[in-house]
Amino acid sequence: MIDLYGMGSPNVHKIAIMLEELGLPYRFHHVEVINGQQFEPDFVAMSPNSKVPVLVDHDTPDGPVSVFESGAILIYLAEKGGRLLPPAGKARADALQWLMWQTCSLGPMLGQLNHFLFAAPKDNDYSKSRYQREAARLYRVLDERMSRSPWLGGDAYSVADIATYPWATYLEKHGLVADDFPALAEWRARVGAREAVQRGVDLVTRESAKDAPSFKSASKEALDRFYNRI
């Protein structure tokens, strides 16, 4: 059995989708981030960065294996399941480089844009504009790639597509229009139509609904701590 610790973030969606694609049995453990559960000692022991997702694999010959950081988890699961990451050569390099593009560029930049659009105090026009421009550039990079390749990592669906899809669903929320990114939109529709993707998204969406009452009733101090404003 595998334990997945998370809440409703795109990085958690990645791992649920991956587990569904591989058909591996897992249990989802909701982490109450607004209440600071990610800073409790037991969680920090698994994730020193106090972030979700975290995966604990109990199905190993040497005892439980704990993995944090979504990119590392995807590689671990791909190697465990023997699928969704080519074993060697150019195909593996292509899939890994686009996986790293997502974890090092697309995810962090879109995450910062989300903060300045939806959580930051007013009067942050420079920050908001800076991340909006960078987000648009990254979406164009993705659109260009998909105009030249059937899948993000090359000829086959892979961890690169799984990692990028949850973030690509933010396009319209960031004020952009899908018609301006036709190759991205077509790829996004194909990924979203996969049954495993739908199962993973549905599960995390249901679990993340548990956060709504907590966020609604949270104190200013709790929200400031969650958004790292203090």
Secondary structure, DSSP 8 states (H G I E B T S, - for coil): -EEEEE-SSHHHHHHHHHHHHHT--EEEEE--GGGTGGGSHHHHHH-TT--S-EEEE--STTS-EEEESHHHHHHHHHHHHT-SS-SSHHHHHHHHHHHHHIIIIIHHHHHHHHHHHHTS-S--HHHHHHHHHHHHHHHHHHHHHHHH-SBTTBSS--HHHHHHHHHHTTTGGGT--GGGSHHHHHHHHHHHTSHHHHHHHHHHHHHHTTHHHHHHH--HHHHHHHTT--
